[in-house]
Amino acid sequence: MLGTFAFNRPAEAALSVEFFYENLEPYGEWVEVADYGYAWSPRDVAEDWRPYTVGSWAYTDAGWTWVSEEPFGWATYHYGRWIRVSGVGWVWVPDTEWGPAWVSWRRRD
């Protein structure tokens, strides 16, 4: 059963994209991606890894929030967007706007 959690959002004004470069370096590589610029690719993940699979959803004061069990999750699931790049795999494109999770929901049979 999921409970309601308080989730403190960091101050957006004090954050810049450059902040992520050094802080995510231990967990992955920064790569140049056409049309997106620098994006971050996680290191030491399974070949079939994809975003939003190692962790769980929790209902918080910000709505449904992804709570990652990955050491890079504090950034990659709350700022920026994940994209799948042919020949590279999943990469994260940073942004400075915080969100509980940057996903689109859909339903199908």
Buried (B, 14 or more C-beta within 10 A) or exposed (E): EEEEEEBEEEEEEEBEBEBBEEEBEEBBEBEEBEEBEBBBBBEEBEEEEEBBEEBEBBBBEBEEBBBBEBEBBEBBBBBBBBBEBEEEBBBBBBBBEBBBBBBEEEEEE
